[in-house]
């Protein structure tokens, strides 16, 4: 399993779009991909699950992936979370 700690960079009034893009990106990978925030560990391919995290500016999360393309998945999702607009 590959993981990376990331500080989320989302605009303060972010709507669902950045989360929807994150789910689309996660769904491109064969690996199982999770985002952990606080005591919640959510499947990054689940739009409802990801919406429940309530990601905001400067939230620290952990991106996890397990599978053949795990490193690529973690790297791409971490980069998106750090630069989401």
Phi and psi in degrees as GROMACS dihedral restraints (atoms count N, CA, C in turn):
[ dihedral_restraints ]
;  ai    aj    ak    al  type     phi  dphi    fc
    3     4     5     6     1  -110.9    20    10
    4     5     6     7     1   140.7    20    10
    6     7     8     9     1  -145.1    20    10
    7     8     9    10     1   159.7    20    10
    9    10    11    12     1  -153.5    20    10
   10    11    12    13     1   135.2    20    10
   12    13    14    15     1   -86.3    20    10
   13    14    15    16     1   133.2    20    10
   15    16    17    18     1  -134.7    20    10
   16    17    18    19     1   140.6    20    10
   18    19    20    21     1   -96.7    20    10
   19    20    21    22     1   119.7    20    10
   21    22    23    24     1   -70.5    20    10
   22    23    24    25     1   135.5    20    10
   24    25    26    27     1  -119.3    20    10
   25    26    27    28     1    85.0    20    10
   27    28    29    30     1  -118.4    20    10
   28    29    30    31     1   145.5    20    10
   30    31    32    33     1   -63.1    20    10
   31    32    33    34     1   149.0    20    10
   33    34    35    36     1   -56.2    20    10
   34    35    36    37     1   -38.3    20    10
   36    37    38    39     1  -101.1    20    10
   37    38    39    40     1    31.6    20    10
   39    40    41    42     1   -57.7    20    10
   40    41    42    43     1   134.9    20    10
   42    43    44    45     1   -93.9    20    10
   43    44    45    46     1  -157.2    20    10
   45    46    47    48     1   -73.7    20    10
   46    47    48    49     1   -19.5    20    10
   48    49    50    51     1   -55.8    20    10
   49    50    51    52     1   -49.7    20    10
   51    52    53    54     1   -59.4    20    10
   52    53    54    55     1   -35.9    20    10
   54    55    56    57     1   -69.7    20    10
   55    56    57    58     1   -40.6    20    10
   57    58    59    60     1   -62.0    20    10
   58    59    60    61     1   -41.0    20    10
   60    61    62    63     1   -64.8    20    10
   61    62    63    64     1   -41.1    20    10
   63    64    65    66     1   -59.3    20    10
   64    65    66    67     1   -45.1    20    10
   66    67    68    69     1   -63.1    20    10
   67    68    69    70     1   -41.7    20    10
   69    70    71    72     1   -61.3    20    10
   70    71    72    73     1   -43.5    20    10
   72    73    74    75     1   -63.7    20    10
   73    74    75    76     1   -44.7    20    10
   75    76    77    78     1   -62.3    20    10
   76    77    78    79     1   -36.8    20    10
   78    79    80    81     1   -69.8    20    10
   79    80    81    82     1   -14.5    20    10
   81    82    83    84     1   -76.0    20    10
   82    83    84    85     1   -12.8    20    10
   84    85    86    87     1  -102.2    20    10
   85    86    87    88     1   146.8    20    10
   87    88    89    90     1   -75.8    20    10
   88    89    90    91     1   -27.5    20    10
   90    91    92    93     1   -62.7    20    10
   91    92    93    94     1   155.8    20    10
   93    94    95    96     1   -77.0    20    10
   94    95    96    97     1   130.3    20    10
   96    97    98    99     1  -126.8    20    10
   97    98    99   100     1   132.3    20    10
   99   100   101   102     1  -131.4    20    10
  100   101   102   103     1   150.2    20    10
  102   103   104   105     1  -119.9    20    10
  103   104   105   106     1   128.7    20    10
  105   106   107   108     1  -112.9    20    10
  106   107   108   109     1   129.7    20    10
  108   109   110   111     1  -139.6    20    10
  109   110   111   112     1   120.7    20    10
  111   112   113   114     1    62.5    20    10
  112   113   114   115     1  -125.8    20    10
  114   115   116   117     1   -99.8    20    10
  115   116   117   118     1    12.2    20    10
  117   118   119   120     1  -107.5    20    10
  118   119   120   121     1   131.8    20    10
  120   121   122   123     1  -122.4    20    10
  121   122   123   124     1   112.0    20    10
  123   124   125   126     1  -116.2    20    10
  124   125   126   127     1   142.6    20    10
  126   127   128   129     1   -64.3    20    10
  127   128   129   130     1   119.0    20    10
  129   130   131   132     1   -69.2    20    10
  130   131   132   133     1    -9.7    20    10
  132   133   134   135     1   -92.4    20    10
  133   134   135   136     1     1.1    20    10
  135   136   137   138     1  -103.5    20    10
  136   137   138   139     1   112.1    20    10
  138   139   140   141     1   -62.8    20    10
  139   140   141   142     1   -42.5    20    10
  141   142   143   144     1   -66.6    20    10
  142   143   144   145     1   -40.8    20    10
  144   145   146   147     1   -63.0    20    10
  145   146   147   148     1   -44.8    20    10
  147   148   149   150     1   -66.7    20    10
  148   149   150   151     1   -36.3    20    10
  150   151   152   153     1   -63.9    20    10
  151   152   153   154     1   -32.8    20    10
  153   154   155   156     1   -69.1    20    10
  154   155   156   157     1   -18.8    20    10
  156   157   158   159     1   -70.5    20    10
  157   158   159   160     1   -28.8    20    10
  159   160   161   162     1    60.0    20    10
  160   161   162   163     1    48.2    20    10
  162   163   164   165     1   -60.4    20    10
  163   164   165   166     1   134.2    20    10
  165   166   167   168     1  -133.0    20    10
  166   167   168   169     1   170.7    20    10
  168   169   170   171     1   -52.1    20    10
  169   170   171   172     1   133.4    20    10
  171   172   173   174     1    69.0    20    10
  172   173   174   175     1    10.2    20    10
  174   175   176   177     1   -68.2    20    10
  175   176   177   178     1   136.6    20    10
  177   178   179   180     1   -96.8    20    10
  178   179   180   181     1   125.2    20    10
  180   181   182   183     1  -127.7    20    10
  181   182   183   184     1   165.7    20    10
  183   184   185   186     1  -117.9    20    10
  184   185   186   187     1   128.1    20    10
  186   187   188   189     1   -98.9    20    10
  187   188   189   190     1   124.7    20    10
  189   190   191   192     1  -117.7    20    10
  190   191   192   193     1   147.9    20    10
  192   193   194   195     1  -148.8    20    10
  193   194   195   196     1   146.3    20    10
  195   196   197   198     1  -139.1    20    10
  196   197   198   199     1   121.0    20    10
  198   199   200   201     1   148.3    20    10
  199   200   201   202     1  -173.0    20    10
  201   202   203   204     1   -64.4    20    10
  202   203   204   205     1   -34.1    20    10
  204   205   206   207     1  -110.7    20    10
  205   206   207   208     1    31.3    20    10
  207   208   209   210     1   -60.4    20    10
  208   209   210   211     1   -46.1    20    10
  210   211   212   213     1   -62.1    20    10
  211   212   213   214     1   -44.2    20    10
  213   214   215   216     1   -62.9    20    10
  214   215   216   217     1   -41.5    20    10
  216   217   218   219     1   -62.4    20    10
  217   218   219   220     1   -48.1    20    10
  219   220   221   222     1   -62.5    20    10
  220   221   222   223     1   -44.6    20    10
  222   223   224   225     1   -62.2    20    10
  223   224   225   226     1   -45.6    20    10
  225   226   227   228     1   -69.0    20    10
  226   227   228   229     1   -43.1    20    10
  228   229   230   231     1   -69.8    20    10
  229   230   231   232     1   -37.6    20    10
  231   232   233   234     1   -63.5    20    10
  232   233   234   235     1   -43.7    20    10
  234   235   236   237     1   -62.7    20    10
  235   236   237   238     1   -40.1    20    10
  237   238   239   240     1   -64.5    20    10
  238   239   240   241     1   -45.3    20    10
  240   241   242   243     1   -63.8    20    10
  241   242   243   244     1   -32.4    20    10
  243   244   245   246     1   -77.7    20    10
  244   245   246   247     1   -17.0    20    10
  246   247   248   249     1  -130.0    20    10
  247   248   249   250     1    16.3    20    10
  249   250   251   252     1   -66.1    20    10
  250   251   252   253     1   137.8    20    10
